[in-house]
Amino acid sequence: MRRQPLAEEYGGFYTAGEFEIGSLIARHGALQFLELGRSCVLAPYRNKRTVELLWLGIWSYVLQNGLDVKIGCARLDGTAPKRLAPPLPWPRRRHVRPPAPAGPPPRTPLTPTPSG
């Protein structure tokens, strides 16, 4: 987990590399953001109670540190786009970064200025 002041001190949120969150943070300048990282639980312990304890700990941290907004990346299991589509429209439509250009920006040819 990374609180906003720490993210600002160390180059930003990881999520900013995957999603356009700068405008979201700017629009809500009075709020404090918390970035949640991925968590992994060993298979024998993957149950409702473990997830409840995990979220209880996160919520306690949120309250202790006066945090307002939770952000982060998520992994969706699978490779079937149609099956994975339902949870994606809102974040994709609102916050996915546009792809970077493939190469250097096109050069504009110089046009000589008429001498006067």
PyMOL commands that place a pseudoatom at each C-alpha (Angstrom):
pseudoatom trace, name=CA, resn=MET, resi=1, chain=A, elem=C, hetatm=0, pos=[0.000, 0.000, 0.000]
pseudoatom trace, name=CA, resn=ARG, resi=2, chain=A, elem=C, hetatm=0, pos=[1.248, 3.469, -0.827]
pseudoatom trace, name=CA, resn=ARG, resi=3, chain=A, elem=C, hetatm=0, pos=[-0.178, 6.676, 0.578]
pseudoatom trace, name=CA, resn=GLN, resi=4, chain=A, elem=C, hetatm=0, pos=[-0.271, 9.745, -1.635]
pseudoatom trace, name=CA, resn=PRO, resi=5, chain=A, elem=C, hetatm=0, pos=[2.516, 11.723, 0.104]
pseudoatom trace, name=CA, resn=LEU, resi=6, chain=A, elem=C, hetatm=0, pos=[4.853, 8.749, -0.260]
pseudoatom trace, name=CA, resn=ALA, resi=7, chain=A, elem=C, hetatm=0, pos=[3.874, 8.288, -3.901]
pseudoatom trace, name=CA, resn=GLU, resi=8, chain=A, elem=C, hetatm=0, pos=[4.582, 11.965, -4.577]
pseudoatom trace, name=CA, resn=GLU, resi=9, chain=A, elem=C, hetatm=0, pos=[7.968, 11.673, -2.876]
pseudoatom trace, name=CA, resn=TYR, resi=10, chain=A, elem=C, hetatm=0, pos=[8.992, 8.557, -4.839]
pseudoatom trace, name=CA, resn=GLY, resi=11, chain=A, elem=C, hetatm=0, pos=[7.837, 9.303, -8.376]
pseudoatom trace, name=CA, resn=GLY, resi=12, chain=A, elem=C, hetatm=0, pos=[4.087, 8.692, -8.287]
pseudoatom trace, name=CA, resn=PHE, resi=13, chain=A, elem=C, hetatm=0, pos=[1.667, 5.834, -8.122]
pseudoatom trace, name=CA, resn=TYR, resi=14, chain=A, elem=C, hetatm=0, pos=[2.318, 2.612, -10.042]
pseudoatom trace, name=CA, resn=THR, resi=15, chain=A, elem=C, hetatm=0, pos=[-1.284, 2.866, -11.240]
pseudoatom trace, name=CA, resn=ALA, resi=16, chain=A, elem=C, hetatm=0, pos=[-0.423, 6.084, -13.115]
pseudoatom trace, name=CA, resn=GLY, resi=17, chain=A, elem=C, hetatm=0, pos=[1.640, 3.992, -15.515]
pseudoatom trace, name=CA, resn=GLU, resi=18, chain=A, elem=C, hetatm=0, pos=[-1.424, 1.938, -16.436]
pseudoatom trace, name=CA, resn=PHE, resi=19, chain=A, elem=C, hetatm=0, pos=[-4.287, 4.419, -16.119]
pseudoatom trace, name=CA, resn=GLU, resi=20, chain=A, elem=C, hetatm=0, pos=[-4.705, 8.164, -16.558]
pseudoatom trace, name=CA, resn=ILE, resi=21, chain=A, elem=C, hetatm=0, pos=[-5.307, 9.092, -12.924]
pseudoatom trace, name=CA, resn=GLY, resi=22, chain=A, elem=C, hetatm=0, pos=[-3.696, 12.526, -12.903]
pseudoatom trace, name=CA, resn=SER, resi=23, chain=A, elem=C, hetatm=0, pos=[-6.936, 14.324, -13.733]
pseudoatom trace, name=CA, resn=LEU, resi=24, chain=A, elem=C, hetatm=0, pos=[-8.817, 12.263, -11.133]
pseudoatom trace, name=CA, resn=ILE, resi=25, chain=A, elem=C, hetatm=0, pos=[-6.356, 13.240, -8.411]
pseudoatom trace, name=CA, resn=ALA, resi=26, chain=A, elem=C, hetatm=0, pos=[-6.295, 16.874, -9.569]
pseudoatom trace, name=CA, resn=ARG, resi=27, chain=A, elem=C, hetatm=0, pos=[-10.103, 17.121, -9.488]
pseudoatom trace, name=CA, resn=HIS, resi=28, chain=A, elem=C, hetatm=0, pos=[-10.116, 15.865, -5.905]
pseudoatom trace, name=CA, resn=GLY, resi=29, chain=A, elem=C, hetatm=0, pos=[-7.149, 17.757, -4.481]
pseudoatom trace, name=CA, resn=ALA, resi=30, chain=A, elem=C, hetatm=0, pos=[-8.604, 17.839, -0.965]
pseudoatom trace, name=CA, resn=LEU, resi=31, chain=A, elem=C, hetatm=0, pos=[-8.792, 14.035, -0.777]
pseudoatom trace, name=CA, resn=GLN, resi=32, chain=A, elem=C, hetatm=0, pos=[-6.016, 11.650, 0.216]
pseudoatom trace, name=CA, resn=PHE, resi=33, chain=A, elem=C, hetatm=0, pos=[-5.438, 8.658, -2.067]
pseudoatom trace, name=CA, resn=LEU, resi=34, chain=A, elem=C, hetatm=0, pos=[-4.177, 5.206, -1.128]
pseudoatom trace, name=CA, resn=GLU, resi=35, chain=A, elem=C, hetatm=0, pos=[-2.838, 2.834, -3.744]
pseudoatom trace, name=CA, resn=LEU, resi=36, chain=A, elem=C, hetatm=0, pos=[-3.477, -0.823, -3.068]
pseudoatom trace, name=CA, resn=GLY, resi=37, chain=A, elem=C, hetatm=0, pos=[-1.024, -3.310, -4.502]
pseudoatom trace, name=CA, resn=ARG, resi=38, chain=A, elem=C, hetatm=0, pos=[-1.727, -6.862, -5.474]
pseudoatom trace, name=CA, resn=SER, resi=39, chain=A, elem=C, hetatm=0, pos=[-2.034, -9.456, -2.740]
pseudoatom trace, name=CA, resn=CYS, resi=40, chain=A, elem=C, hetatm=0, pos=[-1.433, -13.139, -2.965]
pseudoatom trace, name=CA, resn=VAL, resi=41, chain=A, elem=C, hetatm=0, pos=[-2.855, -15.699, -0.565]
pseudoatom trace, name=CA, resn=LEU, resi=42, chain=A, elem=C, hetatm=0, pos=[-1.716, -19.318, -0.563]
pseudoatom trace, name=CA, resn=ALA, resi=43, chain=A, elem=C, hetatm=0, pos=[-4.355, -21.647, -1.994]
pseudoatom trace, name=CA, resn=PRO, resi=44, chain=A, elem=C, hetatm=0, pos=[-5.180, -23.419, 1.307]
pseudoatom trace, name=CA, resn=TYR, resi=45, chain=A, elem=C, hetatm=0, pos=[-6.067, -20.045, 2.881]
pseudoatom trace, name=CA, resn=ARG, resi=46, chain=A, elem=C, hetatm=0, pos=[-8.144, -18.566, 0.039]
pseudoatom trace, name=CA, resn=ASN, resi=47, chain=A, elem=C, hetatm=0, pos=[-11.514, -18.298, 1.687]
pseudoatom trace, name=CA, resn=LYS, resi=48, chain=A, elem=C, hetatm=0, pos=[-14.047, -15.715, 2.751]
pseudoatom trace, name=CA, resn=ARG, resi=49, chain=A, elem=C, hetatm=0, pos=[-12.551, -15.246, 6.220]
pseudoatom trace, name=CA, resn=THR, resi=50, chain=A, elem=C, hetatm=0, pos=[-9.071, -14.516, 4.876]
pseudoatom trace, name=CA, resn=VAL, resi=51, chain=A, elem=C, hetatm=0, pos=[-10.424, -11.903, 2.464]
pseudoatom trace, name=CA, resn=GLU, resi=52, chain=A, elem=C, hetatm=0, pos=[-12.483, -10.350, 5.274]
pseudoatom trace, name=CA, resn=LEU, resi=53, chain=A, elem=C, hetatm=0, pos=[-9.360, -10.111, 7.470]
pseudoatom trace, name=CA, resn=LEU, resi=54, chain=A, elem=C, hetatm=0, pos=[-7.375, -8.602, 4.605]
pseudoatom trace, name=CA, resn=TRP, resi=55, chain=A, elem=C, hetatm=0, pos=[-10.021, -5.900, 4.025]
pseudoatom trace, name=CA, resn=LEU, resi=56, chain=A, elem=C, hetatm=0, pos=[-10.371, -5.303, 7.766]
pseudoatom trace, name=CA, resn=GLY, resi=57, chain=A, elem=C, hetatm=0, pos=[-6.657, -4.552, 7.950]
pseudoatom trace, name=CA, resn=ILE, resi=58, chain=A, elem=C, hetatm=0, pos=[-6.859, -2.239, 4.931]
pseudoatom trace, name=CA, resn=TRP, resi=59, chain=A, elem=C, hetatm=0, pos=[-9.870, -0.432, 6.418]
pseudoatom trace, name=CA, resn=SER, resi=60, chain=A, elem=C, hetatm=0, pos=[-8.054, 0.016, 9.751]
pseudoatom trace, name=CA, resn=TYR, resi=61, chain=A, elem=C, hetatm=0, pos=[-5.085, 1.524, 7.876]
pseudoatom trace, name=CA, resn=VAL, resi=62, chain=A, elem=C, hetatm=0, pos=[-7.448, 3.841, 5.950]
pseudoatom trace, name=CA, resn=LEU, resi=63, chain=A, elem=C, hetatm=0, pos=[-9.017, 5.080, 9.193]
pseudoatom trace, name=CA, resn=GLN, resi=64, chain=A, elem=C, hetatm=0, pos=[-5.704, 5.484, 11.049]
pseudoatom trace, name=CA, resn=ASN, resi=65, chain=A, elem=C, hetatm=0, pos=[-4.215, 7.548, 8.215]
pseudoatom trace, name=CA, resn=GLY, resi=66, chain=A, elem=C, hetatm=0, pos=[-7.244, 9.638, 7.233]
pseudoatom trace, name=CA, resn=LEU, resi=67, chain=A, elem=C, hetatm=0, pos=[-7.390, 8.279, 3.688]
pseudoatom trace, name=CA, resn=ASP, resi=68, chain=A, elem=C, hetatm=0, pos=[-10.314, 8.955, 1.387]
pseudoatom trace, name=CA, resn=VAL, resi=69, chain=A, elem=C, hetatm=0, pos=[-9.879, 7.112, -1.923]
pseudoatom trace, name=CA, resn=LYS, resi=70, chain=A, elem=C, hetatm=0, pos=[-8.498, 3.669, -2.766]
pseudoatom trace, name=CA, resn=ILE, resi=71, chain=A, elem=C, hetatm=0, pos=[-7.001, 3.076, -6.219]
pseudoatom trace, name=CA, resn=GLY, resi=72, chain=A, elem=C, hetatm=0, pos=[-4.948, 0.336, -7.826]
pseudoatom trace, name=CA, resn=CYS, resi=73, chain=A, elem=C, hetatm=0, pos=[-4.558, -2.163, -10.600]
pseudoatom trace, name=CA, resn=ALA, resi=74, chain=A, elem=C, hetatm=0, pos=[-6.275, -5.521, -10.617]
pseudoatom trace, name=CA, resn=ARG, resi=75, chain=A, elem=C, hetatm=0, pos=[-5.641, -8.824, -12.319]
pseudoatom trace, name=CA, resn=LEU, resi=76, chain=A, elem=C, hetatm=0, pos=[-8.582, -10.574, -13.900]
pseudoatom trace, name=CA, resn=ASP, resi=77, chain=A, elem=C, hetatm=0, pos=[-8.245, -14.308, -14.282]
pseudoatom trace, name=CA, resn=GLY, resi=78, chain=A, elem=C, hetatm=0, pos=[-8.492, -15.574, -17.836]
pseudoatom trace, name=CA, resn=THR, resi=79, chain=A, elem=C, hetatm=0, pos=[-7.916, -14.560, -21.421]
pseudoatom trace, name=CA, resn=ALA, resi=80, chain=A, elem=C, hetatm=0, pos=[-11.457, -14.545, -22.860]
pseudoatom trace, name=CA, resn=PRO, resi=81, chain=A, elem=C, hetatm=0, pos=[-12.228, -10.876, -23.611]
pseudoatom trace, name=CA, resn=LYS, resi=82, chain=A, elem=C, hetatm=0, pos=[-16.005, -11.394, -23.770]
pseudoatom trace, name=CA, resn=ARG, resi=83, chain=A, elem=C, hetatm=0, pos=[-16.057, -13.055, -20.346]
pseudoatom trace, name=CA, resn=LEU, resi=84, chain=A, elem=C, hetatm=0, pos=[-13.845, -10.354, -18.830]
pseudoatom trace, name=CA, resn=ALA, resi=85, chain=A, elem=C, hetatm=0, pos=[-15.662, -7.422, -20.468]
pseudoatom trace, name=CA, resn=PRO, resi=86, chain=A, elem=C, hetatm=0, pos=[-18.402, -6.740, -17.857]
pseudoatom trace, name=CA, resn=PRO, resi=87, chain=A, elem=C, hetatm=0, pos=[-16.109, -5.251, -15.153]
pseudoatom trace, name=CA, resn=LEU, resi=88, chain=A, elem=C, hetatm=0, pos=[-14.036, -3.218, -17.640]
pseudoatom trace, name=CA, resn=PRO, resi=89, chain=A, elem=C, hetatm=0, pos=[-16.197, -0.656, -19.492]
pseudoatom trace, name=CA, resn=TRP, resi=90, chain=A, elem=C, hetatm=0, pos=[-16.215, 2.101, -16.888]
pseudoatom trace, name=CA, resn=PRO, resi=91, chain=A, elem=C, hetatm=0, pos=[-12.482, 2.205, -16.058]
pseudoatom trace, name=CA, resn=ARG, resi=92, chain=A, elem=C, hetatm=0, pos=[-11.472, 1.642, -19.683]
pseudoatom trace, name=CA, resn=ARG, resi=93, chain=A, elem=C, hetatm=0, pos=[-13.780, 4.384, -20.929]
pseudoatom trace, name=CA, resn=ARG, resi=94, chain=A, elem=C, hetatm=0, pos=[-12.711, 6.867, -18.250]
pseudoatom trace, name=CA, resn=HIS, resi=95, chain=A, elem=C, hetatm=0, pos=[-9.119, 6.235, -17.248]
pseudoatom trace, name=CA, resn=VAL, resi=96, chain=A, elem=C, hetatm=0, pos=[-7.040, 4.000, -19.555]
pseudoatom trace, name=CA, resn=ARG, resi=97, chain=A, elem=C, hetatm=0, pos=[-3.973, 5.743, -20.937]
pseudoatom trace, name=CA, resn=PRO, resi=98, chain=A, elem=C, hetatm=0, pos=[-3.890, 6.105, -24.722]
pseudoatom trace, name=CA, resn=PRO, resi=99, chain=A, elem=C, hetatm=0, pos=[-1.209, 3.959, -26.368]
pseudoatom trace, name=CA, resn=ALA, resi=100, chain=A, elem=C, hetatm=0, pos=[2.167, 5.626, -26.760]
pseudoatom trace, name=CA, resn=PRO, resi=101, chain=A, elem=C, hetatm=0, pos=[3.169, 6.529, -30.321]
pseudoatom trace, name=CA, resn=ALA, resi=102, chain=A, elem=C, hetatm=0, pos=[5.172, 3.787, -32.031]
pseudoatom trace, name=CA, resn=GLY, resi=103, chain=A, elem=C, hetatm=0, pos=[8.110, 5.978, -32.948]
pseudoatom trace, name=CA, resn=PRO, resi=104, chain=A, elem=C, hetatm=0, pos=[9.367, 9.532, -32.743]
pseudoatom trace, name=CA, resn=PRO, resi=105, chain=A, elem=C, hetatm=0, pos=[6.816, 12.253, -33.481]
pseudoatom trace, name=CA, resn=PRO, resi=106, chain=A, elem=C, hetatm=0, pos=[6.520, 13.169, -37.151]
pseudoatom trace, name=CA, resn=ARG, resi=107, chain=A, elem=C, hetatm=0, pos=[8.747, 16.025, -38.212]
pseudoatom trace, name=CA, resn=THR, resi=108, chain=A, elem=C, hetatm=0, pos=[7.224, 19.104, -39.682]
pseudoatom trace, name=CA, resn=PRO, resi=109, chain=A, elem=C, hetatm=0, pos=[9.110, 20.217, -42.783]
pseudoatom trace, name=CA, resn=LEU, resi=110, chain=A, elem=C, hetatm=0, pos=[10.653, 23.627, -42.447]
pseudoatom trace, name=CA, resn=THR, resi=111, chain=A, elem=C, hetatm=0, pos=[9.233, 26.199, -44.812]
pseudoatom trace, name=CA, resn=PRO, resi=112, chain=A, elem=C, hetatm=0, pos=[11.558, 29.034, -45.719]
pseudoatom trace, name=CA, resn=THR, resi=113, chain=A, elem=C, hetatm=0, pos=[10.199, 32.382, -44.720]
pseudoatom trace, name=CA, resn=PRO, resi=114, chain=A, elem=C, hetatm=0, pos=[9.992, 34.966, -47.483]
pseudoatom trace, name=CA, resn=SER, resi=115, chain=A, elem=C, hetatm=0, pos=[12.575, 37.685, -47.070]
pseudoatom trace, name=CA, resn=GLY, resi=116, chain=A, elem=C, hetatm=0, pos=[11.036, 41.072, -46.926]
for i in range(1, 116): cmd.bond("trace and resi %d" % i, "trace and resi %d" % (i + 1))
show_as sticks, trace
zoom trace
